[in-house]
């Protein structure tokens, strides 16, 4: 329990599975909770959050369920949770206009410049050598709608581009663990959770609690949430040209490698 007037800050990483991922051996929801010192809180968890999302009526009630899943004591006072979510949390404005108003884009060329398939934040990442997935084109529509549903239900207020809140205890952002493979900033933080010798690429023998790649991605998300709060200068901030309704993917600056724009031929 926190002292009076002080916030109990926690950083939650959520690697998102599909709505009905209960029996999916490859991909399910995974949660990792860290405290302000980046220590694991409780035990990383993997399963399906659908039931908790349906049953909770407030952000605080849903967060209590997340802590329960991770077998962690829930802070009763002054809770502040920063949740980093590994799934697209929006569709592009061009896609939204197409399906709601039947308004078409001026031109459609290469895949990575297609404004229907990719948001401005994803097209930005393409220019820096990364290859984010599309909620419209790739097989992540279930995960994307699940993440967006959680925002609409528990954190509906956009406080700035790429940041959502319930106005009380929950702040949510979008993370992208795959982009962190080349980030020395994140890889150095991950050493805190490794023991023994390097055994193979991704690299290390992880503590027993991180026993699945979904949990590892959730851990990276939690580290992004922590960096967003304590080391925001390490993350690439939204450009002024980014439409706020589309959101923003928060990635470490050192994961960005300036290249010639990719030309995907799909």
Buried (B, 14 or more C-beta within 10 A) or exposed (E): EBEEEEBBBBBBBBBBBBBEBEEEEEBBBBBBBBBBEBEBBBBBBBBBBBEBBEEBEBBBEBBBBBBBBBEBEBBEEBBBBBBBBBBBBBBBBBBBBBEEEEEEBEEEEEBBBBBBBBBBBBBBBBBBBBEBBBBBBEEBBBBBBBBBBBBEBBBEEBEEBBBBBBEEBBBBBBBBBBBBBBBEBBBEBBEBBBEEEEEEEEEBEBBEBBEBBBBBBBBBBBBBBBBBBEEEEBBBBBEEEBBEEBBBBBBBEBBBEEEEEBEBEE
